[in-house]
Amino acid sequence: MDLLNAVVALANFVLIPATAYGAQLALGALGVTLIYGILRFSNFAHGDTMAFGTMCTILVTWGLQTLGLSLGPLPVALLAIPFGIVGTAAMVLFTDRVVYRFYRAQKVKPVILVIVSIGVMFITNGVTRFIIGTEEQNFADGARFLIGAREFKAMTGLDEGLAIRTTQAVTVVTAVIVVALLFWFLNRTRTGKSMRAYSDNEDLALLSGISPERVVLVTWLIVAALATIAGTLYGLDKSFKPFTYFQLLLPIFAAAIVGGLGSPLGAIAGGFVIAFSEVGITYAWKKVLGYLLPDTLAPDGLVQLMSTDYKFAVSFVILIIVLLFRPTGLFAGKSV
Amino acid sequence: MNDLGRGALLFAIVAGLIVGTGFVQSWNSALLILNMGLVSAVMALGVNLQWGFAGLFNVGVMGFVALGGLATVLVSMPPVGAAWSAGAGRLFLALALGLAVIGGAIVIWSRVRRGLRGWLVAAVLVAGYFAFRAVFDPAVSAIEAVDPAATGYLGGLGLPVVLAWPVGGLLAAAVAWLIGKTALGLRSDYLAIATLGIAEIIIAVLKNEDWLARGVKNVIGLPRPVPYEIDLQNDPGFVARAAELGVDPTTASTLYVKLGYGLMFAVVLVILLVLAQLALKSPWGRMMRAIRDNETAARAMGKDVTRRHLQVFILGSAVCGIAGAMMTTLDGQLTPGTYQPLRYTFLIWVMVIVGGSGNNFGAVLGGLLIWFLWVQVEPIGQAVMVLVTSGMADGSWLKAHLLDSVQHMRLLTMGVILLVVLRFSPRGLLPEK
């Protein structure tokens, strides 16, 4: 029985990784949810938008690195993010102009827009692969750890080490700042309020003189920023590979839907629900239980509920369970 | 031009493209394209049943295709006797236990009053899960320990491989029933994501449950419904006939085998196409389209919309399952690691949209045409790129990069085709009448 070591092990292997992953998912899900709330379709191209944004950031990061720039312990990519956002914004606005606007004017059924977004997904995916290739790209620099396992052990005298990677800390801090800014924008600024009004009731918003094209423009700009930041944080934390980002679409949608499509608060909650269940269900609990239980009861096996290969499946099982009991998600999202 | 003429012309163009491949590249590649094109056409027919007839947005095609592949293994591979005696009994006991737990949870949910039932169901499920794993895990390790390099799974029934085609359809239909029961109540976008997720779950199970189909270790050497090339080459009668036609025996044998597959696939496609056409023209088909076009009105007319949706979801998925079994038979192996939604779900959707949703002939046309492009975009892109970069210095960084990236042209081209068709001919090349 060793409560302190158990807590540290739990934090090291479950709480910290899941928090960082949850923050990345939440940022991704916020983008999906904003598009659903305002443009009224599920954007299948979102994962690839994230990949595109990350690619822009990576290219600028490499440029900055060749110039010899350094942020000390922080990754240089943080400086490159604004450039990445500009690139992504240009891409999504161009897409909106040549693709989505036509269908918006026609007021087609939402499901047609979903199919259109599949076409955009193919193209974005192809462009990203065309420019940067399919291989894994590593662009993280700066200090690797905020606290290393060995330092932590020396500091506290515990058996169990605790490591916090710089990228994990950066992820959480950035996500908090971004979410705070987003909510300030949506709740306090005039444009943000008009976006919410448009999302709640399109006709009423139009009657009160809100310009729809402006709302759409601002939405795409925010989505570009969110996608680039989420993608870059994920890439720093894990690594960048275009195909991985396409696969991220699944947990991101799961997060947005578990929270309730169209609800920003729900997207954040959903992100963490999915991340914690994914990590918790695929983690081998042997170590934590070993500390908690008396020796006679210590488990023999790994005490892993499901093998790690099932992590995508986990997000969907959660999704389906939530949908069965709350058909529009935890925060009562909308359905078009 | 009337509809018939237009259809005939478009099919003739696709036929011309495939025959052209035969002349320009080789007859082997032409037949390869034709065979996978026929399989793709069957998949497109299945999606068209769901989307074109009933407006159901299923992006889990990959899952049903994979189930068809699984059926091929379960039907045609020889059983592994040692594995059966090592742990099959316990394994089936575990699966029955798992089903009993789920059934029990459902019964409790419907019988017990509110307030208490949530906790009861959760308790039953958690306890049931651990009980299930306690029986399941040792059985699985026993089975997987039997000669893992070659088998390590239960094997199949050792029946003729063609039987796997209908079985694949039945397996996909059974799973579709299960999914439909839970997910069809959801709104369109939610249903789409749910099917996408379920397809991922099916692939995850196929990849990880080694006792079932060896997981990512792949099952290779599946039995074939057609003779082996090497046997044909050793058959004096066949060699003599090849010589009469003026073809060398090796080429003749590969062409013979591919033609055999092509004929079998064509028969399946024609049967399914006739059935789909009959269904479309029947009162049932008119009802489905009425539901698709105005669900509320159809409901008001007394149509059981949920039931009809479930019906067509099962039928369409079964067709995808048949196609999946055919594809795995053609490949001769089951490789769960290669199933990706871009290729097995979204590409099929491009076929249906480009061909013309709601029109069975359109779906078939889309399947053949898009598959042809999917295969040929790379060589065409290669040729174009060589032309573009011909002015550049050899060994330049940009030239190498451009030549390398030709392989990614496929996705780009498919996206452009999809968007262009959706924009300028939203009802596809062969629109619904």
Contacts between the chains, C-beta under 8 A, distances in Angstrom:
chain1	res1	chain2	res2	distance
A	36	B	189	7.5
A	41	B	189	7.5
A	42	B	189	4.5
A	42	B	192	6.7
A	42	B	193	6.9
A	99	B	419	6.2
A	99	B	423	8.0
A	102	B	423	6.5
A	110	B	188	7.0
A	110	B	189	6.9
A	111	B	55	7.7
A	111	B	57	5.5
A	111	B	188	5.1
A	111	B	189	7.5
A	111	B	192	7.9
A	112	B	422	7.6
A	112	B	426	7.8
A	114	B	57	7.1
A	114	B	189	6.7
A	114	B	192	6.6
A	115	B	349	6.9
A	115	B	353	6.3
A	115	B	418	7.8
A	115	B	422	6.9
A	116	B	419	6.9
A	116	B	422	5.9
A	118	B	346	5.6
A	118	B	349	6.3
A	118	B	350	7.9
A	118	B	418	6.9
A	119	B	350	7.9
A	119	B	415	4.9
A	119	B	416	7.8
A	119	B	418	3.8
A	119	B	419	4.1
A	119	B	422	6.6
A	120	B	415	6.9
A	120	B	419	7.3
A	121	B	346	7.4
A	121	B	415	7.2
A	122	B	342	7.7
A	122	B	346	7.0
A	122	B	350	7.7
A	122	B	411	4.9
A	122	B	412	7.1
A	122	B	414	5.0
A	122	B	415	3.0
A	122	B	418	6.6
A	123	B	411	7.4
A	123	B	412	5.7
A	123	B	415	3.5
A	123	B	416	6.4
A	123	B	419	7.3
A	124	B	415	7.8
A	125	B	342	7.4
A	125	B	411	5.1
A	125	B	415	7.7
A	126	B	408	5.3
A	126	B	409	7.0
A	126	B	410	7.3
A	126	B	411	3.6
A	126	B	412	3.2
A	126	B	413	7.7
A	126	B	414	8.0
A	126	B	415	6.2
A	127	B	412	6.6
A	129	B	405	7.2
A	129	B	408	3.9
A	129	B	411	6.9
A	130	B	405	4.7
A	130	B	408	4.7
A	130	B	409	7.6
A	130	B	412	6.7
A	131	B	405	7.8
A	133	B	404	7.4
A	133	B	405	7.2
A	134	B	408	7.6
A	246	B	342	7.1
A	250	B	196	6.6
A	250	B	197	6.4
A	250	B	200	6.0
A	253	B	193	4.8
A	253	B	196	7.4
A	254	B	193	7.3
A	254	B	197	6.8
A	257	B	190	6.3
A	257	B	193	5.8
A	261	B	189	7.0
A	261	B	190	7.7
A	301	B	137	7.9
A	305	B	129	7.7
A	307	B	208	5.9
A	309	B	204	6.3
A	309	B	207	6.2
A	309	B	208	5.0
A	310	B	204	5.3
A	310	B	208	6.6
A	312	B	197	8.0
A	312	B	200	4.9
A	312	B	201	7.9
A	312	B	204	6.3
A	313	B	197	8.0
A	313	B	200	6.3
A	313	B	201	4.4
A	313	B	204	4.3
A	313	B	205	7.6
A	315	B	197	7.3
A	316	B	194	7.7
A	316	B	197	3.1
A	316	B	198	6.8
A	316	B	200	6.2
A	316	B	201	5.7
A	317	B	201	7.3
A	319	B	193	7.2
A	319	B	194	7.0
A	319	B	197	5.9
A	320	B	182	6.7
A	320	B	183	7.3
A	320	B	194	6.2
A	320	B	197	7.1
A	320	B	198	7.8
A	323	B	183	7.8
A	323	B	186	6.1
A	323	B	190	6.3
A	323	B	194	6.7
A	324	B	182	6.4
A	327	B	185	7.0
A	327	B	186	6.4
A	327	B	187	7.7
A	327	B	190	7.4
A	328	B	190	8.0
A	335	B	187	4.1
A	335	B	189	7.3
A	335	B	190	7.1
A	336	B	187	7.8
A	336	B	189	7.4
